[in-house]
Amino acid sequence: MWSERYRPRSIEAMVGNEEARLRFVEWYRRWKVGSRAALLIGPPGTGKTTLVHLFAAKNGINLVELNASDARTREALERRMGEVMNSTSLYGERSLIFLDEVDGLAGRTDYGALEFIKEAVKTTHNPIVMAANDPDSEKVRKLSDVSLVLPFKPPPPREVEMYLRMVAEKETIEVEEEKLKEIVVAANGDMRYAINAMQSRSSVTQKDVELTAAQAINSFLEAPGLDSAYRALRNYPGQPREKVRDLFSSVLRSRLASERMRAAIEVLSRADVLMGRIMRGQDWRLLRYLDTLLATELREVLAGGGVQFSQDGVPWNLQIRIWNDSKKVKEFSEAYARRMHTSRRGAAVEDLPYLFVMCGSKKFRSELLKSMSLEEPFEKFLSKEAQAARAG
């Protein structure tokens, strides 16, 4: 994606928020045990995560990154942060702990996570930096008590436009002045969205055709270019999660070679993770990235053809059986949910039926178990489930 290709490679190359960037660098240099954390607050696409990554890379700092919305409980945070909080390298060098999306600790579901973070800030031997999108979040306000707050603002339209012109020149494309200005206005300072929108070249087009789900998916799969692929996705008549599910079902029911299927499923898995974050945090602004991800990355994987719309690829009786709380299914669901950053219920209902079908391949089973660090008993379990799925 162009947004990755043109992500700044140095802090100096970043656009906007000069004061916040300077204060962050100064905070790190002055940090000592007992100092405040740094809390970067601002809309998506304003450079919060990029700043942390570039600063760590430039200074050779070990960066320990954790998405707070994926580890909502005190126990989960202690498990993933506990050791690194009080450890240094053999040469006494510090790590930098980065907690992204701390405003994802929503409602009463944090189960002590917020208090753990506040306690950790006071005792850690390694500095903690956090990032959040919503300055009005109750969690963010509470974390501000133990943090140096660094506001990140969207860059002004003029700077966004100048950066897009630079990208267009390097990509040797021509963008109509009216289209360019529409993208700048629609981005509202979100540089990542602006670049992806220009890549798709039609991201601000309104829906103008009513299609069925099958027509929309097939139009996407047969699209000759990015514009038509993006337009087909926008014209999908159902909910975003249904769109991802239909694409997933269509890919699994196809006769793609294993490498292409794996690549397609990897893109769809990231799309599903994005949907999970949107649903958990109710951050509907992130929906803008879903179609861009699918139109650019999934379309590239599927460009050789071989996939058509296919729905209900897994028999309903199999889905009902998966729903049962058998011990092995629960254990596997939990392990899979942790690996894919989704809920156990979502894994059991939406993903496992398809995984069990694919586990008919011994090679796939082996690679899946290896990626999830599971042992021999699960190989027999998956083999049995695959046979039952094929029979169903």
Secondary structure, DSSP 8 states (H G I E B T S, - for coil): -HHHHTS-SSGGG--S-HHHHHHHHHHHHH--TT--EEEEE--TTSSHHHHHHHHHHHTT-EEEEEEGGG--BHHHHHHHHHHHHT---TT---EEEEEE-GGGS-TTTTTBHHHHHHHHHHH-SS-EEEEES-TT-HHHHHHGGGEEEEE-----HHHHHHHHHHHHHHTT----HHHHHHHHHHHTT-HHHHHHHHHHS-TT--------HHHHHHHHHT-SSHHHHHHHHHT--S-HHHHHHHHHHHHHTS---HHHHHHHHHHHHHHHHHHHHHHHHT-GGGGHHHHHHIIIIIHHHHTT---------S-HHHHHHHHS--HHHHHHHHHHHHHHTS-HHHIIIIIHHHHHHHTTSHHHHHHHHHHTT--HHHHHHHHHHHHHHHH-
